[in-house]
Amino acid sequence: MGWGAAPAGEGPWFERFYFSLRAAVAGLGVAIGPWRLVRDDVDNGLLAAPLGFVEDGARYALLSPEPFRQDGLAADLLAWLREMS
């Protein structure tokens, strides 16, 4: 069976990743979501990723009209974001 459009049908449809992932954990079907949102559920055996994960190029950005102070909360946030990417 090749990859293509999903067959039309009735069933739950969610606008937010969170709700579709919670429905998948509850056994209501399958969901596609970002690794960062599903990794704990995969690690705990609540969800499975039979095809693995694909890097999509998504990144975080932190913008500021002024430079960050080295000892400020914004600098801590920037350091954390750099660790995540």
Buried (B, 14 or more C-beta within 10 A) or exposed (E): EEEEEEEEEEEEEEEEBEEBBBBBBEEEEEBEBEBEEBEEBEEEEBBEEEEEEEEEEEEEEEEEEEEBEEEEEEBEEBEEEEEEE
